[in-house]
Amino acid sequence: MRQFILAIIGVGGLFLLAGAMRNRGWYLADQVCAQGAILCDNPGWVVAISAVLVFVATIQTIAKT
């Protein structure tokens, strides 16, 4: 679960950076935003999903003990 959460946070950071650098001459940002325009426009969705996953993982860890 931790690896999945880290991957989601990494993807969220990528879309946040790409959204900020879009149309400024950075080719990678333009390509990322062409593939995921919704996530470049609203990177907060990925952050919210990450927060929910961290909360669920915390509850699962507490429940195991």
GUDO-331237 format. One record per atom (N, C-alpha, C): residue in one letter; atom name; residue number from 1; chain; z, x, y. Coordinates in Angstrom, 1 decimal. Atoms other than C-alpha are relative to their C-alpha. Layout:
N
A_CA_NUM_A_Z_X_Y $
...
***
This chain:
65
M_N_1_A_0.0_0.8_-1.2 $
M_CA_1_A_0.0_0.0_0.0 $
M_C_1_A_0.0_0.9_1.3 $
R_N_2_A_-0.1_-0.9_-1.2 $
R_CA_2_A_0.8_2.9_2.4 $
R_C_2_A_-1.4_0.5_0.3 $
Q_N_3_A_1.3_-0.5_-0.3 $
Q_CA_3_A_-2.7_4.3_2.0 $
Q_C_3_A_-0.9_-1.0_0.6 $
F_N_4_A_0.8_1.1_-0.6 $
F_CA_4_A_-4.3_0.9_2.7 $
F_C_4_A_0.4_-0.2_1.5 $
I_N_5_A_-0.4_0.1_-1.3 $
I_CA_5_A_-2.2_0.6_5.8 $
I_C_5_A_-0.5_1.1_0.9 $
L_N_6_A_0.5_-1.1_-0.8 $
L_CA_6_A_-3.1_4.0_7.0 $
L_C_6_A_-1.5_-0.1_0.2 $
A_N_7_A_1.5_0.2_-0.2 $
A_CA_7_A_-6.8_3.2_6.4 $
A_C_7_A_-0.3_-1.0_1.0 $
I_N_8_A_0.2_1.1_-1.0 $
I_CA_8_A_-6.5_0.0_8.4 $
I_C_8_A_0.3_0.6_1.4 $
I_N_9_A_-0.4_-0.6_-1.3 $
I_CA_9_A_-4.8_1.9_11.3 $
I_C_9_A_-1.1_1.0_0.4 $
G_N_10_A_1.1_-0.9_-0.4 $
G_CA_10_A_-7.5_4.6_11.2 $
G_C_10_A_-1.2_-0.7_0.4 $
V_N_11_A_1.2_0.8_-0.4 $
V_CA_11_A_-10.3_2.0_11.3 $
V_C_11_A_0.3_-0.6_1.4 $
G_N_12_A_-0.3_0.6_-1.3 $
G_CA_12_A_-8.5_0.3_14.2 $
G_C_12_A_-0.1_1.0_1.1 $
G_N_13_A_0.1_-1.0_-1.0 $
G_CA_13_A_-8.3_3.5_16.1 $
G_C_13_A_-1.5_0.4_0.2 $
L_N_14_A_1.4_-0.3_-0.1 $
L_CA_14_A_-12.0_4.2_15.4 $
L_C_14_A_-0.7_-1.1_0.9 $
F_N_15_A_0.6_1.0_-0.8 $
F_CA_15_A_-13.0_0.8_16.8 $
F_C_15_A_0.5_-0.1_1.4 $
L_N_16_A_-0.5_-0.1_-1.4 $
L_CA_16_A_-10.7_1.2_19.8 $
L_C_16_A_-0.7_1.0_0.8 $
L_N_17_A_0.7_-1.1_-0.6 $
L_CA_17_A_-12.2_4.5_20.6 $
L_C_17_A_-1.5_-0.3_0.3 $
A_N_18_A_1.4_0.3_-0.1 $
A_CA_18_A_-15.7_3.3_20.0 $
A_C_18_A_-0.2_-1.0_1.1 $
G_N_19_A_0.1_1.0_-1.1 $
G_CA_19_A_-15.2_0.3_22.2 $
G_C_19_A_0.2_0.5_1.4 $
A_N_20_A_-0.2_-0.6_-1.3 $
A_CA_20_A_-13.9_2.4_25.0 $
A_C_20_A_-1.2_1.0_0.4 $
M_N_21_A_1.0_-0.9_-0.3 $
M_CA_21_A_-16.8_4.9_24.7 $
M_C_21_A_-1.4_-0.6_-0.1 $
R_N_22_A_1.3_0.6_0.2 $
R_CA_22_A_-19.6_2.4_24.1 $
R_C_22_A_-0.8_0.1_1.3 $
N_N_23_A_1.0_-0.1_-1.1 $
N_CA_23_A_-22.7_2.8_26.4 $
N_C_23_A_0.4_1.1_1.0 $
R_N_24_A_-0.2_-1.2_-0.8 $
R_CA_24_A_-21.5_6.1_27.7 $
R_C_24_A_-0.6_1.3_-0.5 $
G_N_25_A_0.7_-1.2_0.5 $
G_CA_25_A_-23.8_8.4_25.8 $
G_C_25_A_0.5_0.6_-1.2 $
W_N_26_A_-0.6_-0.6_1.3 $
W_CA_26_A_-21.7_8.9_22.7 $
W_C_26_A_-0.7_-0.8_-1.1 $
Y_N_27_A_0.8_0.6_1.1 $
Y_CA_27_A_-24.1_8.1_19.8 $
Y_C_27_A_0.8_-0.7_-1.1 $
L_N_28_A_-0.8_0.6_1.1 $
L_CA_28_A_-21.4_7.5_17.2 $
L_C_28_A_0.6_-1.3_0.4 $
A_N_29_A_-0.6_1.3_-0.5 $
A_CA_29_A_-19.7_4.9_19.4 $
A_C_29_A_-1.0_-1.1_0.0 $
D_N_30_A_1.0_1.0_-0.1 $
D_CA_30_A_-22.9_3.1_19.9 $
D_C_30_A_-0.4_-0.5_-1.4 $
Q_N_31_A_0.3_0.4_1.3 $
Q_CA_31_A_-23.6_3.0_16.2 $
Q_C_31_A_1.1_-0.8_-0.7 $
V_N_32_A_-1.1_0.7_0.6 $
V_CA_32_A_-20.1_1.9_15.2 $
V_C_32_A_0.0_-1.4_0.6 $
C_N_33_A_-0.1_1.3_-0.7 $
C_CA_33_A_-20.2_-0.9_17.8 $
C_C_33_A_-1.2_-0.9_-0.3 $
A_N_34_A_1.2_0.8_0.5 $
A_CA_34_A_-23.7_-2.0_16.6 $
A_C_34_A_0.3_-0.6_-1.3 $
Q_N_35_A_-0.4_0.6_1.3 $
Q_CA_35_A_-22.2_-2.5_13.1 $
Q_C_35_A_1.1_-1.0_0.1 $
G_N_36_A_-1.2_0.9_0.0 $
G_CA_36_A_-18.9_-4.1_14.1 $
G_C_36_A_0.3_-0.4_1.5 $
A_N_37_A_-0.2_0.4_-1.4 $
A_CA_37_A_-19.4_-5.6_17.6 $
A_C_37_A_1.2_-0.8_0.3 $
I_N_38_A_-1.2_0.8_-0.2 $
I_CA_38_A_-16.6_-8.1_17.1 $
I_C_38_A_1.2_0.9_0.1 $
L_N_39_A_-1.2_-0.8_0.0 $
L_CA_39_A_-14.1_-5.4_16.3 $
L_C_39_A_0.0_1.0_1.2 $
C_N_40_A_0.1_-0.9_-1.2 $
C_CA_40_A_-15.3_-3.2_19.2 $
C_C_40_A_0.5_-0.8_1.3 $
D_N_41_A_-0.4_0.9_-1.1 $
D_CA_41_A_-14.8_-6.2_21.6 $
D_C_41_A_1.5_-0.4_-0.1 $
N_N_42_A_-1.4_0.4_0.2 $
N_CA_42_A_-11.4_-7.1_20.1 $
N_C_42_A_0.7_0.9_-0.9 $
P_N_43_A_-0.7_-0.9_0.9 $
P_CA_43_A_-9.7_-4.1_18.6 $
P_C_43_A_1.5_-0.5_-0.3 $
G_N_44_A_-1.3_0.5_0.2 $
G_CA_44_A_-6.4_-6.0_18.9 $
G_C_44_A_0.2_-0.7_-1.3 $
W_N_45_A_-0.1_0.7_1.3 $
W_CA_45_A_-7.2_-7.9_15.8 $
W_C_45_A_0.4_1.0_-1.1 $
V_N_46_A_-0.3_-1.1_1.0 $
V_CA_46_A_-7.1_-4.7_13.7 $
V_C_46_A_1.5_0.4_0.2 $
V_N_47_A_-1.3_-0.4_-0.2 $
V_CA_47_A_-3.8_-3.8_15.3 $
V_C_47_A_1.0_-1.1_-0.5 $
A_N_48_A_-0.9_1.1_0.4 $
A_CA_48_A_-2.3_-7.3_14.6 $
A_C_48_A_0.0_0.0_-1.6 $
I_N_49_A_0.0_-0.1_1.5 $
I_CA_49_A_-3.4_-7.0_10.9 $
I_C_49_A_0.8_1.1_-0.5 $
S_N_50_A_-0.9_-1.1_0.4 $
S_CA_50_A_-1.8_-3.6_10.7 $
S_C_50_A_1.4_-0.3_0.1 $
A_N_51_A_-1.4_0.3_-0.2 $
A_CA_51_A_1.4_-4.9_12.1 $
A_C_51_A_0.5_-1.0_-1.1 $
V_N_52_A_-0.3_0.9_1.1 $
V_CA_52_A_1.4_-7.7_9.5 $
V_C_52_A_0.2_0.7_-1.3 $
L_N_53_A_0.0_-0.8_1.2 $
L_CA_53_A_0.7_-5.3_6.7 $
L_C_53_A_1.2_0.9_-0.1 $
V_N_54_A_-1.2_-0.8_0.0 $
V_CA_54_A_3.5_-3.0_7.8 $
V_C_54_A_1.2_-0.8_-0.2 $
F_N_55_A_-1.1_0.9_0.2 $
F_CA_55_A_5.9_-5.9_7.9 $
F_C_55_A_0.1_-0.4_-1.5 $
V_N_56_A_0.0_0.3_1.4 $
V_CA_56_A_4.9_-7.0_4.4 $
V_C_56_A_0.4_1.1_-0.9 $
A_N_57_A_-0.4_-1.2_0.7 $
A_CA_57_A_5.2_-3.5_3.1 $
A_C_57_A_1.5_0.3_0.1 $
T_N_58_A_-1.4_-0.2_-0.2 $
T_CA_58_A_8.7_-3.2_4.6 $
T_C_58_A_0.8_-1.0_-0.8 $
I_N_59_A_-0.7_1.0_0.8 $
I_CA_59_A_9.8_-6.5_3.0 $
I_C_59_A_-0.1_0.3_-1.5 $
Q_N_60_A_0.1_-0.3_1.4 $
Q_CA_60_A_8.4_-5.4_-0.4 $
Q_C_60_A_0.9_1.2_-0.3 $
T_N_61_A_-0.9_-1.1_0.3 $
T_CA_61_A_10.3_-2.1_-0.1 $
T_C_61_A_1.5_-0.4_0.0 $
I_N_62_A_-1.3_0.5_0.0 $
I_CA_62_A_13.5_-3.9_0.8 $
I_C_62_A_0.3_-0.8_-1.3 $
A_N_63_A_-0.3_0.8_1.2 $
A_CA_63_A_13.1_-6.3_-2.1 $
A_C_63_A_0.1_0.8_-1.3 $
K_N_64_A_0.0_-0.9_1.2 $
K_CA_64_A_12.6_-3.5_-4.6 $
K_C_64_A_1.4_0.6_-0.2 $
T_N_65_A_-1.3_-0.7_0.1 $
T_CA_65_A_16.1_-2.1_-3.9 $
T_C_65_A_1.1_-1.0_-0.4 $
***
